[in-house]
């Protein structure tokens, strides 16, 4: 008699206590970071009334993040990943304290202090991402990789909902002091969470010189055509298609909904991502993973095109909700590919290369959105970006048939 297949456990990764602490630290740190991004974006736009200034916030974070991300991956493969998580979060905590101090000063006349603090956040995130994502791989067995990636993705996107919504409400009712005070508290909880993680796994030792070590990580990703195509697709799709950085301008000029409404707008894609992540956790391994990836990114681009021409707050919310749901599918599949295909001793460097792509798509995408808005106008720039996403998907499906034909991602 044939044995029944093992029953799918949607909460497999959550049954490991140290992984729960990792999710707690991720949720609180990222919630604080996105709270900061929303409040800072509103303050800078009120100060300048220029969409390009919103792009400069992304550029200020992107430059140090891109410059240091590969070194962050090298550090994650050489030193204790828990200590790196604590140190990088402490750096972000320092930026939050500076913003809180600025809120006690009279009205600022320049946006440059905000850009400088966002650059400090870029330094912290360059080390935070590879350290924590590699640490997450240490805390669960291989058979739990996709489930762990799904829950981590859901937590990351939940923070994108909690942070902006909380930031918008607190700033509307208590100004920068209340909002940045909450950020300091969230960052402090995150630092505490990393100290609660204990792992008995030996820390990988990278004995090769730093530049050779970095080239090994880059060479590994470059040699994995399937993985490289997936993260490159995400890079260009989000860089062109996503226009989250422009939401303060849409809230102020198009929908006229104030900081509270802006917080809801910023939270909507994340809420869609969380709902999708919960569905994926209960669904199990995705079939026809490659086609699902391509279709979901194309749908992501279509959602942003429709958002750009919407003048209804309710419709705009629904479109952003849907965009987040489709984006989450890409995040989960990409994370599962990296965890499955990468040896542990290369995990930090592989995650840093992935982080380099993600930082490029998010932070440089924010700069691209601001630049396009200055040249084309706010609404045409977002429509153009969505169309570029559709073109990127079509070219990838044509040029990388193995991605299109990918079925299950085997984790064992």
N, C-alpha and C positions, 0 to 999 in steps of 0.2 A: 504494500500500500504506500502510495506516494505521500511524503510528509508535507504538511501545510507550510507555506512560506512564512517566515517570521513576521509577526504583526508590526506594522509601522508605528513608531512611537513619536508623536509630534513634539514631545517635551524632552527628548533624549538628552540634548545638551544642557538643559536646565537642571538635570538631576545631578550635575557636578557642582558642588558648592562654590569652588573657586571660580568657575566660569560665571556663576551668578554675581560674584563680586566684580569680575571684569565688566559685565554688562552694567552694573550699577555705576562704576567709575566712568564708563563710556557715556552713559545717559546723562549724568550730572555735568561732566565736562563739556560735552557737546551742546547740551541745553544752555549752559552759560555762554558758550561761544556764539551760538546763534541768537541768543538774547542780545549780546553785545553787537552783533552785526546789524540786527534790525534797528536798535536804538541809535547806533552810530550812523546808519544810513539815513534815518529820518533827520537827525541833527545836521548832518552834512548837507542834505538836500535843502533843508530850511535855510541853511547858511549861504548856499551858493546858487540855488535855483537852476542848477545845470546838471542834466543827466550824466554828462561826462565825468563829473566829480564822483558819481557812484561807481563808475568804472575804475577811477583811480583808487578807490578803497580796495577793490579786488586786485589791482596791480601792486599796491603796497604790500599786500599779503603774499602775492604770487612770487615776487622777486626773491625774497629770502627763502621762501618755501622751496621753490624750484632749485635754488642754488645749493641747498643743504639736505634735500630729501635723500639723495644717494648716500650721503655721509650718515644720515639717520639709519638707513638700512645696514650700513657697515657696522655702526655702533650696536644695533640690535643683534647682530650675529657675533659680536665680540664680548659684550658686557651683559650684565644681568638685566633682562628686559623689564623686570619689576622696578628696578631702580631708575631706569630710563623713563618709565611711565610716570613715576613720581616727579622726577626732575622736570620733564617737559610740561606736566600739568602745573607744577609750581611756577613755571615761567608764565603760563597763561594767567595764573592767579595774580602774578605781579602786574600784568597788564590791566586786569580788572580793578586792582587797587588804584592804579594811576588814573583810570577813568573815573572812579569814585572821587578821587581827590580833585580832578578837573571840574566835577559837577558842583563843587563848593566855590568855584571861582565865578566872577562876573561873566556876563555874556561874551563868548569868544568871538573874535572877528576873523579868524583864520581856521581852515580845516586841517592844517598841517599837523597839529598835535594828534588828531584822530588817525591820520595816515601813519604816523610814527608808531603809535600803539598797535595798529593793525599789522605793521611790519614785525613787531615783537611777537605777535600771535603767529605770524608765518614761521618764525624761527621755532617756536614751540611745537607747532603742528608738524614740522619737518621731521622731528624726532618722535613725536607722539604716535603718528600713524603706523610706521613700521614696527615700533616697539610693542604696541598693544595688539596689533593684528597678528604678529608673530607669537606673542604670548598666548593669544587665544588658541592658536594651533597646538600649543604645548599642553593645554588643559583638558582636551577631549580626545578620545580615540579616533582613528581614521573613519570608522563607520558613522561617526557623528558629525563629520565635516560639513555636509550640506545642511544638516539641521542647525548646526552651530552658526554657519554663515547666514542662514535665514533669520535666526533670532538676533544675531548681531546687526544685520541689516535693518531689522524691524526696530531695534533700539536706536540705531543711528537716525533713522527717519522719524521715530517718535520724538527724538530730541529736536529735530527740525520743526516739529509741530509745537512742542512744549515751549521751547526757547522763544521763538517769535511771538507766540500768543501771550506768553507771560510778559515778555518785554513790552509789547504794545499796551497791555493793560496797565502795567506798573508805571510806564512812562506817562501815559495819559492821566493817571490819577495822582502820581507822586513825583513826576519828573525824573531826571537822570539820577538823582541821589537814591531814590527807592529802587530803580531798575538796576543800577550798577551795584548797589548793596546786595541785591538778590544774586547777582552774578558772582560776587565774592563768596557768598555762602555756598553756592553750587560748586564752585571750583574747590573750595575747602573740603566738601564732602567727597569729591572725586579723589583728591590726594589721599584721604583716609582710606578710601576703598582699595586703592592700589597697595597700601601697606597691609591689607588683610589677606592678600593672595600669597599662598605658599605653594611652591612646586618643587618636587624632588628631582626633576629632570636635570641632567647636567647641562650647563650653559655651553653652547658651541664655542670653540676657540678658533679664531681666524688668525693663523700664523703668518699668512702671506702679507706682503706690503699692501698699504691701503689702496693704491691705485690699481694694483693687480687684483685685489679683492673686489673692488668696485667693477672692474671690467668683467670679472667672472659672473657677477649678478646680471649685468647688462647682456653679456653673451648668452647666458642661459635663456633669458626672455626672448632675445632675438632668434635663438634656435628653436623656439617653440612656436611654430607658425600659427597653430590654432589659437593659442593663448595670446600671441601678439596681435592677431587680427581682431580678437574680441575686445581687448583693451584699447586698441587704436580706433575701432568703431565707436566705442563709448566716448573716447576723447573728442573726436570731431563732432559727433552727434550732440553731445551736451554743450560743447563750446559754442556751436552755432545755434542749436535749437533752444536751449534753456536761457531764459532772460529774467531769472529771479532777482538779479541786481537792479533791474529796472522797475521792480514793483513799487518802490516809494514814489516814482514819477507817475505810474498808473494810478496809484491810490490818491495822489494829490491832484493830478491834472485831468484824468479821464473819469475815474469813478467817484472822486471827491468824498472819501470815506474816513479821513483822519487816521491817526496812529492806531486806534483800536481796530479799524477795518484793515489796515495794513498788516497788523499782527495776524488777523484771521487769514488774509491772503497768503502770507508767508507760511502759515501752518497747514494750509490745504494740501499742497503736494506731499508733505510729510505724512499727513493723516491717510492719504491714499496709499502711500507706501506701506504704512503700518498694516492697513487692512489687507493689502495684497500679501504682505509677509506672513500674516496669520493664516491666510488661505494656503500659501505655499507650504508652511510648516505642517499643516494637516493633510496636504495633498500627497506629500512624499516626493520621490524622484520624478523630475519632469521628463516626459517623453518628447521626442523631436526637439531637443533643446536648442539646436541651431536655428531652426525656423522660428521657434518661439522668440528667441533673442532678436532676430531681425524684424519680425512683425511688431514686437513691443516697442522697439526704438523708432520705427516708422510711425506708430501710433502716438508716441511721445511728441514727435515733431508736428503732427497734425493738431494735437491738442494746443500747442503754443501758437500755431497759426490762427486757430479759432479764437484763442484768448485775446490775441492782439486786436481783433476787430470787434470784440464784444464790448458793449456799453452797459450790460446788466451785471450787477454785483453777484446775483445768484448764479447766473450762467458762468461767469468768470470763476467762481468758486468751484463749480462742478468740473470745469475744464482743468483747473489746477489739480483738483483731487485725482482726476483720471491720469494726468501727466505723471504724478507721483507714483501711482499704481504701476504704470508701464515701466517707469524708470527702475522700480524695485526689482523687477524680473531680471533686468540687465545686471544689477548689482549682485544679486544672489548667484547667478550663473557665473559671472566673472570671478567672484570670490571662491566659489567651489572649484573652478578650474585651477586657480592658483594654488589652493591648498592641496589639491589632488596631485598635481603634476610636479610640485616643487619639493626637493629634498629638504629636510629640516635644517641642515647646516647652511642652506642658501635662502631660507625663508625670509629673513630680515631684509636681505638685499633684493629679493624678488618683490617683496611687499613695497620696498622703497621705489622700485621702478614703476610698479603699479600706482603708487602714490604720486609719482611724478606725472603720470598721465592724468590722474584724477585732479591734482592741483592745477594742471594746465587747463583741463576742461572747465573747472569751476571758477578759479580765480582769474585766469587769462580770459575765460569766457565772459566774466563780468566786465573786464576791460574792453573786450571786443564789442559787447553790447552797448557800452557807453560811447565808444567811438562810432559805431554804426548809427546810434541814435542821433549823434551830432551831425553826421553826414546825410543820413536818409530821413531823419525824423523818427519820433518814438515808435509809432505804430508800424510804419513800413520796415523799420529795422528788425522787428520781431518776426514779421511775416517772412522777410528775407532769410532770417536764421532758420526758421522752420522748414523752408523749402530746401535750404542747404542740407539739413538733416536727412530729408528724403533722398537727396542725391547721394549722400554718403552711404546710406543703407543700400541703395541700388548698386553702386559701384562695388561695395564689399561683397554682396551676394553674388555678383558676377565674377569678381576676381579671386574669391576665396571659397571655392565650392565645398571644401571640407568643412567649413563652418556651417554652411547651409545644410549639409547632410549629417551634421552631428546629431546623434540620438541621445542616449543617456550618458551622464558623466559618472564614470565608475570611480567610487571612492575607496575601493579596497584593492 
